[in-house]
Amino acid sequence: MIIQACHKIENQTSCQANIQSRLEGPVDQNPHSILRAAIEATLNEARLAIDVVTKFNTLSIGSREQIAIEDCKELLDFSVSELAWSLGEMKKIRAGSKDVHYQGNLKAWLSAALSNQDTCLEGFEGTDRHLESFIRGSLTQVTQLVSNVLTLYTRLHSLPFKPSRNASSTHDVSMDFPRWITDGEKELLLSSPSGMHVDAIVALDGSGHYRTITQAISEAPNYSNRRHIIYVKRGVYRENIDMKKKKTNIMLVGDGIGATVVSGNRNFMQGWTTFRTATVGE
């Protein structure tokens, strides 16, 4: 498994030694322990890649390249978080939990971490690719390690995300809601804006707390443990919304399709990377 975890890695000896060092002796050399150690090694590699990318911030480079570098730092930071969350799910699985959601979460986080590096490299389209050539190796290493971990996990769990026959259904057909949604959240989803508690109101005419969604999100609490509801009144909001990682549990509620519209206009020809052209991105 350790050999497979380092498949196609440039320095396989170093990679294998790194994973081996994270195991707590011969007793700890079971499949799930090796998988945990492989995720930890991948997490460390992602952090090293951030260090490599950050070094280019001090260079005098073009605006598109600067945006691409900032994209890469943010995307790699996402990978670090997603790998850390994967370790959390791995811990629950190793503790003996059979909850299918933990396994599903693990694959979801790893899959997300797999794609971030490609998105980073796409940001260098339209440049002379000089900077890209310097950081590509580090990013490729991270992507390959994540891919190897996903492959190992899939081999360990031939049907990893399918509940057993005896497991209760994860979907309540009568209510048409997944069972993991709480009663309070069901009521929230079924409510109209006028019938729910909202934390902030956005309105173009100035009748709310803010005139833009961006401002409302910016002033929302960071790392909130409860749902922070922002009601966006009818109108066309011409803005690109960047939902930072620290803005957790934010819920945007509008007046309906065609009534509350968010329309960004960034495009590649204006100098934006694909990552930054999303109307609502996170």
C-alpha positions as CSV (number, residue, x, y, z in Angstrom):
1,M,0.0,0.0,0.0
2,I,2.9,2.4,0.8
3,I,4.3,1.7,-2.7
4,Q,0.9,2.3,-4.3
5,A,0.5,5.5,-2.3
6,C,3.8,6.8,-3.9
7,H,2.9,5.6,-7.4
8,K,4.3,7.9,-10.2
9,I,5.8,10.3,-7.6
10,E,9.1,11.8,-8.6
11,N,11.1,10.7,-5.6
12,Q,9.5,7.5,-4.5
13,T,12.1,6.6,-1.9
14,S,11.5,9.9,-0.1
15,C,7.7,9.5,-0.4
16,Q,7.7,6.0,1.0
17,A,10.0,7.1,3.9
18,N,7.7,10.0,4.6
19,I,4.6,7.8,4.9
20,Q,6.5,5.1,6.9
21,S,7.6,7.8,9.4
22,R,4.0,8.7,10.1
23,L,3.1,5.1,11.2
24,E,3.4,4.3,14.8
25,G,5.6,1.2,14.5
26,P,4.7,-2.3,13.1
27,V,1.5,-2.4,15.2
28,D,0.1,0.5,13.2
29,Q,0.7,-0.9,9.8
30,N,-2.9,-1.8,8.9
31,P,-4.6,-0.6,5.8
32,H,-6.5,2.3,7.4
33,S,-3.4,3.5,9.2
34,I,-1.4,3.6,6.0
35,L,-4.2,5.4,4.3
36,R,-4.3,8.0,7.1
37,A,-0.5,8.4,6.9
38,A,-0.8,8.9,3.1
39,I,-3.4,11.6,3.5
40,E,-1.1,13.3,6.1
41,A,1.9,13.1,3.7
42,T,-0.3,14.6,0.9
43,L,-1.5,17.4,3.3
44,N,2.2,18.3,4.0
45,E,3.0,18.3,0.3
46,A,0.1,20.7,-0.4
47,R,1.5,23.1,2.3
48,L,4.9,22.9,0.7
49,A,3.3,23.8,-2.6
50,I,1.8,26.9,-1.1
51,D,5.3,28.0,0.1
52,V,6.6,27.5,-3.5
53,V,3.8,29.6,-5.0
54,T,4.1,32.3,-2.3
55,K,7.7,33.0,-3.2
56,F,6.6,34.4,-6.6
57,N,4.6,37.2,-4.9
58,T,7.8,39.3,-4.5
59,L,8.5,39.3,-8.3
60,S,7.6,42.0,-10.7
61,I,5.0,40.3,-12.8
62,G,2.0,41.1,-15.0
63,S,-1.4,41.6,-13.6
64,R,-2.8,38.4,-15.1
65,E,0.1,36.4,-13.7
66,Q,-0.4,38.1,-10.3
67,I,-4.1,37.1,-10.3
68,A,-3.1,33.5,-11.3
69,I,-0.6,33.4,-8.4
70,E,-3.3,34.6,-5.9
71,D,-5.7,32.0,-7.4
72,C,-3.1,29.3,-6.8
73,K,-2.6,30.2,-3.2
74,E,-6.3,30.2,-2.5
75,L,-6.9,27.0,-4.3
76,L,-4.0,25.2,-2.6
77,D,-5.4,26.5,0.7
78,F,-8.7,24.8,-0.2
79,S,-6.8,21.6,-0.9
80,V,-5.1,21.8,2.6
81,S,-8.5,22.3,4.2
82,E,-10.1,19.5,2.2
83,L,-7.3,17.1,3.1
84,A,-7.6,18.1,6.7
85,W,-11.4,17.4,6.6
86,S,-10.6,14.1,5.0
87,L,-8.4,13.2,7.9
88,G,-11.3,14.0,10.3
89,E,-13.6,11.7,8.4
90,M,-10.9,9.0,8.3
91,K,-10.6,9.2,12.1
92,K,-14.3,8.5,12.5
93,I,-14.1,5.6,10.0
94,R,-11.1,4.1,11.8
95,A,-13.0,4.4,15.1
96,G,-15.5,1.9,13.7
97,S,-18.3,4.1,12.5
98,K,-20.4,2.6,9.7
99,D,-22.1,5.9,8.9
100,V,-22.2,6.1,5.1
101,H,-22.0,9.9,5.3
102,Y,-18.5,9.8,6.7
103,Q,-17.3,7.7,3.8
104,G,-19.2,9.9,1.3
105,N,-17.7,13.0,2.9
106,L,-14.2,11.6,2.7
107,K,-14.5,10.9,-1.0
108,A,-16.1,14.3,-1.7
109,W,-13.2,16.2,0.1
110,L,-10.5,14.1,-1.7
111,S,-12.2,14.6,-5.1
112,A,-12.4,18.4,-4.5
113,A,-8.7,18.5,-3.5
114,L,-7.9,16.6,-6.7
115,S,-9.2,19.3,-9.0
116,N,-7.9,22.5,-7.4
117,Q,-4.4,22.2,-8.8
118,D,-5.7,21.9,-12.4
119,T,-7.8,25.1,-11.8
120,C,-4.7,26.8,-10.6
121,L,-2.7,26.0,-13.7
122,E,-5.6,27.1,-15.9
123,G,-5.1,30.6,-14.5
124,F,-1.8,31.0,-16.5
125,E,-3.6,30.8,-19.8
126,G,-2.8,34.0,-21.7
127,T,0.6,34.4,-20.1
128,D,4.0,33.3,-21.4
129,R,3.7,30.2,-19.1
130,H,7.1,31.0,-17.6
131,L,5.9,31.0,-14.0
132,E,3.6,28.1,-14.6
133,S,6.7,26.0,-15.5
134,F,8.2,26.7,-12.1
135,I,5.3,25.6,-10.0
136,R,3.8,22.9,-12.2
137,G,6.0,20.2,-10.6
138,S,4.9,20.9,-7.1
139,L,1.2,21.0,-8.1
140,T,1.5,17.8,-10.1
141,Q,3.0,16.1,-7.1
142,V,0.0,17.1,-4.9
143,T,-2.5,16.0,-7.6
144,Q,-0.8,12.6,-8.0
145,L,-0.7,12.0,-4.3
146,V,-4.4,12.8,-3.9
147,S,-5.2,10.5,-6.8
148,N,-3.2,7.7,-5.3
149,V,-5.1,8.1,-2.0
150,L,-8.4,8.0,-3.8
151,T,-7.4,4.8,-5.6
152,L,-6.3,3.2,-2.3
153,Y,-9.5,4.1,-0.6
154,T,-11.6,2.7,-3.4
155,R,-9.7,-0.5,-3.3
156,L,-10.2,-0.8,0.4
157,H,-13.9,-0.2,0.0
158,S,-15.3,-1.9,-3.1
159,L,-18.7,-0.3,-2.5
160,P,-17.7,2.5,-0.2
161,F,-20.7,4.7,-0.4
162,K,-23.6,2.3,-0.7
163,P,-25.6,1.8,2.5
164,S,-26.2,-1.8,3.5
165,R,-29.6,-3.4,3.0
166,N,-30.4,-3.1,6.6
167,A,-29.4,0.5,6.9
168,S,-32.2,3.0,7.1
169,S,-33.0,5.0,4.0
170,T,-31.2,8.3,3.8
171,H,-34.1,9.9,2.0
172,D,-37.6,10.7,3.3
173,V,-39.8,10.3,0.2
174,S,-42.9,11.7,1.9
175,M,-41.3,15.0,2.7
176,D,-38.9,14.8,-0.2
177,F,-36.0,15.8,2.1
178,P,-32.8,13.8,3.0
179,R,-33.0,12.5,6.5
180,W,-29.9,14.4,7.6
181,I,-31.8,17.7,7.2
182,T,-33.1,18.8,10.6
183,D,-36.7,19.8,11.2
184,G,-35.6,23.4,11.7
185,E,-33.8,23.4,8.3
186,K,-36.9,21.9,6.6
187,E,-39.0,24.7,8.0
188,L,-36.4,27.2,6.8
189,L,-36.4,25.8,3.3
190,L,-40.2,25.8,3.1
191,S,-40.6,29.3,4.5
192,S,-40.9,32.5,2.4
193,P,-38.5,35.4,3.3
194,S,-41.4,37.2,5.1
195,G,-41.9,34.1,7.3
196,M,-38.3,33.6,8.5
197,H,-35.8,35.3,10.7
198,V,-33.2,37.0,8.6
199,D,-29.9,38.5,9.8
200,A,-29.4,41.0,7.0
201,I,-31.4,42.5,4.2
202,V,-30.0,43.6,0.8
203,A,-32.0,46.0,-1.3
204,L,-31.0,48.1,-4.3
205,D,-33.3,50.9,-3.2
206,G,-31.7,51.3,0.2
207,S,-34.6,49.9,2.2
208,G,-32.4,47.2,3.6
209,H,-29.2,47.0,5.6
210,Y,-27.0,46.9,2.5
211,R,-27.2,47.8,-1.2
212,T,-24.9,44.9,-2.4
213,I,-24.7,41.2,-1.6
214,T,-20.9,41.5,-1.4
215,Q,-21.1,44.0,1.4
216,A,-23.6,41.9,3.3
217,I,-21.3,38.8,3.1
218,S,-18.2,40.9,3.9
219,E,-19.8,42.0,7.2
220,A,-21.3,38.6,8.1
221,P,-19.5,36.8,11.0
222,N,-16.5,34.6,10.2
223,Y,-16.7,30.9,10.9
224,S,-20.3,31.1,12.1
225,N,-21.6,28.0,13.8
226,R,-25.2,28.9,13.1
227,R,-27.0,29.7,9.9
228,H,-26.5,33.4,8.9
229,I,-29.5,34.3,6.6
230,I,-29.2,37.1,4.1
231,Y,-32.4,38.2,2.4
232,V,-31.8,39.7,-1.1
233,K,-34.8,41.7,-2.3
234,R,-35.9,41.6,-5.9
235,G,-33.7,43.3,-8.4
236,V,-30.7,42.7,-10.7
237,Y,-27.5,42.7,-8.7
238,R,-24.6,43.3,-11.1
239,E,-21.7,41.9,-9.0
240,N,-19.3,39.0,-8.7
241,I,-19.6,37.5,-5.3
242,D,-16.5,35.9,-3.8
243,M,-17.5,33.7,-0.8
244,K,-14.3,33.3,1.2
245,K,-13.6,30.1,3.1
246,K,-14.0,31.8,6.5
247,K,-17.6,32.8,5.6
248,T,-19.4,29.6,6.8
249,N,-23.1,28.8,7.2
250,I,-24.3,31.7,5.0
251,M,-27.6,31.3,3.3
252,L,-28.8,33.6,0.6
253,V,-32.6,33.9,0.1
254,G,-34.2,35.8,-2.7
255,D,-37.7,36.6,-4.0
256,G,-37.7,33.8,-6.6
257,I,-36.5,33.0,-10.0
258,G,-36.5,36.0,-12.3
259,A,-37.1,38.3,-9.3
260,T,-33.8,38.3,-7.5
261,V,-31.0,38.0,-10.1
262,V,-27.3,38.1,-9.7
263,S,-25.4,38.8,-12.9
264,G,-21.6,39.1,-13.1
265,N,-19.8,40.2,-16.2
266,R,-16.1,39.3,-15.7
267,N,-14.5,37.4,-18.6
268,F,-11.2,36.1,-19.7
269,M,-10.6,38.8,-22.3
270,Q,-10.7,41.5,-19.5
271,G,-7.7,39.8,-17.8
272,W,-9.6,37.7,-15.3
273,T,-8.7,34.0,-14.8
274,T,-11.5,31.4,-15.2
275,F,-11.6,30.9,-11.5
276,R,-12.4,34.6,-10.9
277,T,-15.2,34.9,-13.6
278,A,-17.7,32.9,-11.5
279,T,-20.8,35.1,-10.6
280,V,-20.9,33.4,-7.2
281,G,-17.7,31.6,-6.2
282,E,-16.2,30.2,-3.1
